[in-house]
Amino acid sequence: MREITREMENMEPDGAMFDLLTGIDLDSLCTDQLVTLAILARKMKSACEWAELAVLKRVDDTTELAMAQYR
C-alpha cells in the first residue's frame, strides 16, 4: 500500500484514489495522514456527486433512475 502524504492532496480523483480509500487501515495512520485521507475522501465524493448530477441533467424520464436508486 502507498504511504499517504500531503502531496496526495493535489491528486485528481481517479481509480487509484478510490482503491487507496477503500483499502486503507485507519488504525495505522497518524493525524496528518488522517487529515489527508479526509481531503481525498471529500474529493472523491465531490467527483461522484458531479457525475450523478451530470447524468440527471441528461435523462428525460427520471422514473427509471428513481427506481434504480432503491434497488
C-alpha positions as CSV (number, residue, x, y, z in Angstrom):
1,M,0.0,0.0,0.0
2,R,1.2,3.5,-0.8
3,E,2.0,5.8,2.1
4,I,-0.4,8.7,2.5
5,T,1.4,12.0,2.1
6,R,0.3,15.7,1.9
7,E,1.3,15.7,-1.8
8,M,-1.6,13.4,-2.5
9,E,-4.0,16.3,-1.7
10,N,-3.1,17.7,-5.2
11,M,-4.2,14.5,-6.9
12,E,-7.2,14.4,-9.2
13,P,-9.9,11.8,-8.1
14,D,-9.4,8.6,-10.0
15,G,-9.5,4.8,-9.6
16,A,-6.2,4.8,-7.8
17,M,-7.5,7.2,-5.2
18,F,-10.7,5.1,-4.8
19,D,-8.6,2.0,-4.3
20,L,-6.5,3.8,-1.7
21,L,-9.5,5.0,0.2
22,T,-11.2,1.6,0.3
23,G,-8.1,-0.4,1.2
24,I,-6.7,1.8,4.0
25,D,-6.1,0.6,7.6
26,L,-7.2,3.7,9.5
27,D,-5.6,2.5,12.7
28,S,-2.1,2.6,11.1
29,L,-2.4,6.3,10.2
30,C,-1.1,9.4,12.1
31,T,-3.1,12.5,12.4
32,D,-1.6,14.2,9.3
33,Q,-2.4,11.1,7.3
34,L,-5.9,11.1,8.6
35,V,-6.4,14.7,7.6
36,T,-5.1,14.0,4.1
37,L,-7.4,11.0,3.8
38,A,-10.4,13.1,4.8
39,I,-9.4,15.6,2.0
40,L,-9.1,12.7,-0.5
41,A,-12.4,11.3,0.5
42,R,-14.1,14.7,0.0
43,K,-12.5,15.0,-3.5
44,M,-13.8,11.5,-4.4
45,K,-17.3,12.3,-3.0
46,S,-17.4,15.5,-5.0
47,A,-16.4,13.8,-8.2
48,C,-19.2,11.2,-7.7
49,E,-21.8,13.8,-6.9
50,W,-20.8,15.7,-10.1
51,A,-21.1,12.6,-12.2
52,E,-24.6,11.9,-10.7
53,L,-25.8,15.4,-11.4
54,A,-24.4,15.3,-14.9
55,V,-26.4,12.1,-15.6
56,L,-29.6,13.5,-14.0
57,K,-29.4,16.5,-16.3
58,R,-29.3,14.3,-19.4
59,V,-32.1,11.8,-18.5
60,D,-35.6,12.9,-19.5
61,D,-37.5,10.1,-17.8
62,T,-36.3,10.1,-14.2
63,T,-38.7,7.4,-13.1
64,E,-36.3,4.7,-14.0
65,L,-33.4,6.4,-12.2
66,A,-35.5,6.9,-9.1
67,M,-36.5,3.2,-9.1
68,A,-32.8,2.2,-9.7
69,Q,-31.7,4.1,-6.6
70,Y,-33.9,2.0,-4.3
71,R,-32.9,-1.5,-5.7
